[in-house]
């Protein structure tokens, strides 16, 4: 933290997705900070703790760090603090983490976390342990109740739930939990140019490792380039008609003929149109694509 920052109100978590449950916690932390006239600091970690604790188990990533920072800023967070999650941090006891991070670095006056929050070596700390440490070190602790999905008994908004929706291609359910469409980001790269040969030139998007991609299929979505939100028919999959083996994300942007190569873009997934299919001839494929484009147009324009 900058010199002279003084005391702060802190909230802690991975916050992957910044979904509606996270938003509820962040809003509570910001309100607590403003009530105390103190800055609100959000702590997150990179890489995902699971990758360090159980190498190879990194869950699919819902949001890149930069987008995560932009999203939490919209809720009034004053500082977005990314802690490198290392084996040394994984071995910290709850008391060491509280003293070194919350007290020495952030001078925490209050710490707000979800009711299911755990921390420290082997997840030895929970909200009760954190409250005990708070009494010892001079900060108050509030465990914020989890947010329940509307009309779904026993289902809480969580990154795990949203990943399961995306993995099943249920992008509308994921959007309901996120409070916005799920976005996949990447750089437009050169592909095989098959779409152009068929009359539907696509932008091929190279995504980062661990990106949460929807189930194979065709989707109506929006192609995000800077401030522009352009309707697009989006294919996710391995192109079985052409015996493909590598999963790709390709977007046909409606009514726009531009060169997007090299641009960083996003795809907001709005609705699933159909699953991935293999066609016996190109005429069948072109007919299916025309139908995908027409349905996208009807949904988004």
C-alpha positions as CSV (number, residue, x, y, z in Angstrom):
1,X,0.0,0.0,0.0
2,X,1.2,3.6,-0.5
3,X,3.0,5.3,2.4
4,X,0.6,7.1,4.7
5,X,-2.4,5.1,3.5
6,X,-3.6,4.6,7.0
7,X,-6.3,2.1,8.0
8,X,-8.6,0.3,5.6
9,X,-11.6,-1.9,5.2
10,X,-10.6,-5.2,3.6
11,X,-12.5,-8.0,1.7
12,X,-10.7,-11.1,0.6
13,X,-11.3,-13.8,-2.1
14,X,-10.5,-15.0,-5.5
15,X,-13.5,-13.2,-6.9
16,X,-13.4,-15.1,-10.2
17,X,-16.3,-13.9,-12.2
18,X,-17.3,-11.0,-9.8
19,X,-20.7,-12.7,-9.8
20,X,-23.8,-11.5,-8.0
21,X,-22.6,-13.2,-4.8
22,X,-19.3,-11.4,-5.0
23,X,-21.1,-8.2,-5.8
24,X,-23.2,-8.5,-2.6
25,X,-20.0,-8.9,-0.5
26,X,-18.1,-6.1,-2.3
27,X,-21.0,-3.7,-1.8
28,X,-21.1,-4.5,1.9
29,X,-17.4,-3.9,2.2
30,X,-17.6,-0.6,0.3
31,X,-20.5,0.5,2.6
32,X,-18.5,-0.4,5.7
33,X,-15.5,1.6,4.4
34,X,-17.6,4.7,3.7
35,X,-19.3,4.4,7.1
36,X,-15.8,4.6,8.6
37,X,-14.5,7.1,6.1
38,X,-11.8,4.5,5.2
39,X,-10.6,3.2,1.8
40,X,-11.9,-0.3,0.8
41,X,-9.2,-2.8,-0.3
42,X,-10.1,-5.9,-2.2
43,X,-7.5,-8.8,-2.0
44,X,-7.3,-11.4,-4.6
45,X,-4.7,-14.0,-5.6
46,X,-2.8,-15.0,-8.7
47,X,-2.4,-17.8,-9.7
48,X,-5.6,-19.4,-8.4
49,X,-4.7,-21.0,-5.0
50,X,-5.9,-24.4,-6.3
51,X,-3.1,-24.5,-8.9
52,X,-0.5,-24.1,-6.1
53,X,-2.1,-26.4,-3.6
54,X,-3.1,-29.1,-6.1
55,X,-1.0,-28.5,-9.3
56,X,-2.9,-29.3,-12.5
57,X,-6.3,-28.6,-10.9
58,X,-6.6,-24.9,-11.9
59,X,-10.4,-24.3,-12.4
60,X,-11.6,-22.7,-15.6
61,X,-11.1,-18.9,-15.4
62,X,-14.2,-16.8,-15.6
63,X,-12.5,-13.4,-15.8
64,X,-9.0,-12.2,-16.5
65,X,-7.4,-10.1,-13.8
66,X,-7.6,-6.9,-15.7
67,X,-11.3,-7.3,-16.3
68,X,-11.8,-8.3,-12.7
69,X,-10.2,-5.1,-11.6
70,X,-12.4,-3.1,-13.9
71,X,-15.6,-4.8,-12.6
72,X,-14.8,-4.3,-8.9
73,X,-14.0,-0.7,-9.5
74,X,-17.5,-0.1,-10.7
75,X,-18.7,-1.0,-7.1
76,X,-16.5,1.7,-5.5
77,X,-13.5,-0.4,-4.4
78,X,-10.5,1.9,-3.8
79,X,-7.7,-0.6,-4.2
80,X,-7.4,-3.9,-6.1
81,X,-4.6,-5.8,-4.5
82,X,-3.3,-9.0,-6.2
83,X,-1.2,-11.2,-4.0
84,X,1.1,-13.7,-5.7
85,X,-0.1,-17.1,-4.3
86,X,3.1,-19.0,-3.7
87,X,3.9,-22.2,-1.9
88,X,5.2,-20.0,1.0
89,X,1.8,-18.3,1.2
90,X,0.1,-21.6,1.1
91,X,2.1,-22.7,4.1
92,X,1.1,-19.6,6.2
93,X,-0.9,-20.3,9.3
94,X,-4.1,-18.2,9.7
95,X,-2.3,-16.1,12.3
96,X,0.6,-15.4,10.0
97,X,-1.6,-14.4,7.2
98,X,-3.7,-12.1,9.4
99,X,-0.6,-10.4,10.9
100,X,1.5,-10.1,7.8
101,X,-1.2,-9.1,5.3
102,X,-4.1,-7.6,7.2
103,X,-2.3,-5.9,10.0
104,X,1.3,-5.1,8.8
105,X,0.4,-4.2,5.2
106,X,-3.1,-3.0,5.2
107,X,-3.7,-1.8,8.8
108,X,-7.2,-3.3,8.6
109,X,-9.9,-1.8,10.7
110,X,-12.6,-4.2,9.4
111,X,-12.5,-7.4,7.3
112,X,-15.6,-8.6,5.4
113,X,-15.6,-12.1,3.9
114,X,-18.2,-14.6,2.8
115,X,-19.6,-17.0,5.4
116,X,-17.8,-19.9,3.8
117,X,-14.4,-18.2,3.7
118,X,-11.4,-20.3,4.6
119,X,-7.7,-19.3,4.7
120,X,-4.3,-20.3,6.0
121,X,-2.4,-23.6,5.7
122,X,-4.8,-26.5,4.8
123,X,-7.7,-24.0,5.1
124,X,-7.3,-24.1,8.9
125,X,-8.9,-20.7,9.3
126,X,-12.6,-19.8,8.9
127,X,-14.7,-16.8,9.9
128,X,-14.7,-17.8,13.6
129,X,-10.9,-18.0,13.6
130,X,-10.6,-14.7,11.7
131,X,-12.8,-13.0,14.3
132,X,-10.6,-14.4,17.1
133,X,-7.5,-13.0,15.3
134,X,-9.4,-9.7,14.8
135,X,-9.9,-9.4,18.5
136,X,-6.2,-10.0,19.1
137,X,-5.0,-7.7,16.4
138,X,-7.5,-4.9,16.6
139,X,-9.9,-5.3,13.6
140,X,-13.5,-6.3,13.4
141,X,-14.8,-9.2,11.2
142,X,-18.1,-9.6,9.5
143,X,-19.1,-12.8,7.7
144,X,-21.5,-11.9,4.9
145,X,-24.3,-14.4,4.1
146,X,-24.1,-16.1,0.7
147,X,-26.5,-15.0,-2.0
148,X,-29.1,-17.5,-3.2
149,X,-30.0,-18.0,-6.9
150,X,-33.5,-16.7,-7.6
151,X,-36.1,-19.5,-7.7
152,X,-33.5,-22.2,-7.1
153,X,-33.8,-23.8,-3.7
154,X,-30.4,-24.5,-2.2
155,X,-28.4,-23.0,-5.0
156,X,-26.0,-20.2,-4.1
157,X,-24.2,-17.9,-6.6
158,X,-20.7,-19.3,-6.8
159,X,-17.9,-19.5,-9.3
160,X,-18.3,-23.3,-9.3
161,X,-22.0,-23.1,-10.1
162,X,-21.3,-20.6,-13.0
163,X,-18.5,-22.8,-14.4
164,X,-20.9,-25.8,-14.5
165,X,-23.5,-23.7,-16.4
166,X,-20.9,-22.5,-18.9
167,X,-19.5,-26.1,-19.3
168,X,-23.0,-27.2,-20.2
169,X,-23.6,-24.4,-22.6
170,X,-26.2,-22.8,-20.4
171,X,-24.9,-19.3,-21.0
172,X,-28.2,-17.6,-20.1
173,X,-28.2,-19.3,-16.6
174,X,-24.5,-18.2,-16.2
175,X,-25.5,-14.6,-17.2
176,X,-28.2,-14.6,-14.5
177,X,-25.7,-15.5,-11.9
178,X,-23.0,-13.1,-13.1
179,X,-25.4,-10.2,-13.6
180,X,-24.1,-9.9,-17.2
181,X,-23.2,-12.2,-20.1
182,X,-20.2,-14.4,-19.7
183,X,-17.3,-12.9,-21.6
184,X,-14.4,-14.7,-23.2
185,X,-11.4,-12.6,-24.1
186,X,-8.4,-13.0,-26.5
187,X,-6.5,-11.9,-29.5
188,X,-7.8,-12.3,-33.1
189,X,-5.4,-14.5,-35.0
190,X,-5.2,-16.0,-38.5
191,X,-7.1,-19.2,-39.0
192,X,-7.7,-21.5,-42.0
193,X,-9.9,-18.9,-43.7
194,X,-12.6,-21.5,-44.3
195,X,-15.3,-19.1,-43.2
196,X,-14.4,-16.5,-45.8
197,X,-14.4,-19.2,-48.5
198,X,-18.0,-20.1,-47.4
199,X,-19.1,-16.5,-47.4
200,X,-19.0,-16.0,-43.7
201,X,-15.5,-14.6,-42.7
202,X,-14.9,-15.2,-39.0
203,X,-12.6,-13.7,-36.4
204,X,-10.6,-16.5,-34.8
205,X,-9.9,-15.7,-31.1
206,X,-6.9,-17.1,-29.3
207,X,-7.8,-17.4,-25.6
208,X,-5.6,-17.7,-22.6
209,X,-5.0,-21.0,-20.8
210,X,-7.7,-22.1,-18.4
211,X,-10.3,-19.8,-20.0
212,X,-13.9,-21.0,-19.3
213,X,-15.2,-21.8,-22.8
214,X,-18.9,-22.7,-23.2
215,X,-19.8,-26.2,-24.4
216,X,-19.2,-26.9,-28.1
217,X,-21.9,-25.3,-30.2
218,X,-23.1,-22.1,-31.9
219,X,-24.2,-19.0,-29.9
220,X,-25.6,-15.6,-30.4
221,X,-23.2,-13.1,-28.8
222,X,-21.7,-9.7,-29.0
223,X,-18.2,-9.0,-30.3
224,X,-16.6,-6.5,-28.0
225,X,-13.9,-4.2,-29.5
226,X,-13.2,-1.2,-27.3
227,X,-16.5,0.6,-26.8
228,X,-18.2,-1.3,-29.6
229,X,-20.6,-4.2,-29.0
230,X,-21.3,-5.9,-32.4
231,X,-23.8,-8.7,-32.9
232,X,-22.1,-12.0,-33.9
233,X,-22.8,-15.6,-34.5
234,X,-20.1,-17.5,-32.5
235,X,-18.9,-21.1,-33.0
236,X,-17.1,-22.9,-30.2
237,X,-15.7,-26.3,-31.0
238,X,-13.3,-28.3,-33.2
239,X,-14.9,-28.0,-36.6
240,X,-15.9,-31.6,-37.1
241,X,-17.0,-31.1,-40.7
242,X,-13.3,-30.4,-41.4
243,X,-12.1,-33.2,-39.1
244,X,-10.7,-30.6,-36.7
245,X,-9.2,-31.6,-33.3
246,X,-8.4,-28.3,-31.6
247,X,-11.2,-26.3,-29.9
248,X,-11.5,-22.8,-31.3
249,X,-13.7,-19.7,-30.8
250,X,-14.8,-18.1,-34.1
251,X,-17.1,-15.1,-34.4
252,X,-18.9,-14.0,-37.6
253,X,-19.7,-10.3,-37.0
254,X,-22.9,-9.4,-38.6
255,X,-23.0,-6.6,-41.2
256,X,-19.3,-5.6,-40.6
257,X,-16.4,-6.2,-43.0
258,X,-13.3,-5.2,-41.1
259,X,-9.8,-6.6,-40.5
260,X,-9.7,-7.5,-36.8
261,X,-6.4,-9.3,-36.8
262,X,-4.2,-8.5,-33.8
263,X,-6.9,-6.8,-31.8
264,X,-7.7,-7.8,-28.3
265,X,-11.5,-8.5,-28.2
266,X,-14.1,-10.1,-26.1
267,X,-17.1,-12.3,-26.8
268,X,-20.2,-11.9,-24.7
269,X,-22.3,-15.1,-24.9
270,X,-26.0,-14.2,-25.0
271,X,-27.8,-17.4,-26.0
272,X,-27.1,-20.9,-27.3
273,X,-28.5,-21.6,-30.7
274,X,-27.5,-25.3,-31.2
275,X,-24.9,-27.9,-30.5
276,X,-21.9,-28.6,-32.7
277,X,-22.8,-30.8,-35.7
278,X,-20.9,-32.5,-38.4
279,X,-22.2,-32.0,-42.0
280,X,-21.7,-34.4,-44.9
281,X,-21.4,-31.6,-47.5
282,X,-20.6,-27.9,-47.5
283,X,-24.1,-26.9,-48.8
284,X,-25.6,-28.3,-45.6
285,X,-23.0,-26.4,-43.5
286,X,-23.7,-23.1,-45.4
287,X,-27.5,-23.6,-44.9
288,X,-26.9,-24.1,-41.1
289,X,-24.7,-21.1,-40.9
290,X,-27.3,-18.9,-42.6
291,X,-29.9,-20.1,-40.1
292,X,-27.5,-19.3,-37.2
293,X,-27.0,-15.8,-38.6
294,X,-30.7,-15.2,-39.0
295,X,-31.5,-16.4,-35.5
296,X,-28.7,-14.2,-34.1
297,X,-30.1,-11.2,-36.0
298,X,-33.6,-11.9,-34.6
299,X,-32.2,-12.1,-31.0
300,X,-29.8,-9.2,-31.0
301,X,-30.9,-6.6,-33.6
